[in-house]
Amino acid sequence: MSEKNQERDVYVAIADPTRRKILRLLAEVDELPLHELTPQFQMGRTAVSKHLSILKEAGLVADRKVGRETRYRLNAAPLEEIKDWISFYEGFWKKSFGKLNSILEEKK
């Protein structure tokens, strides 16, 4: 893992569709409190809070206290690891599709 304080694998953290939706919602704003995130899901505050904890452990979400409220924001830096992993396969796909296109062109 890229950061020393990461306790959870980024790939595991984004494997869940609920957590991916949380990341998407946080990407659209500066920050959101739990009470504004919860209505976006068909689950209670405790379940959403658990998902936020997993994202926080992976370094994907940061939080800060404002009075009694905790506000969450996206930290996209750990997603760089996934981008790098996928970029390897982009070269593979281009190469494979190039071969496929050559074969199809020969058959014309």
Order of alpha helices (4+ residues) and beta strands (2+ residues): alpha-alpha-beta-alpha-alpha-beta-beta-alpha
